[in-house]
């Protein structure tokens, strides 16, 4: 699975649940970095 896809899905879920833009960005970027470390680029 693509690391960007995983991060995008996580960001969409957070955005839908919280409607908080900074939290959405933080979760999306954090998930992207973590997914890239685990899955690879």
Buried (B, 14 or more C-beta within 10 A) or exposed (E): EEBBEBBBEBBEBBBEEEEEEEBBEEBBEEBBEBBBEEEEE
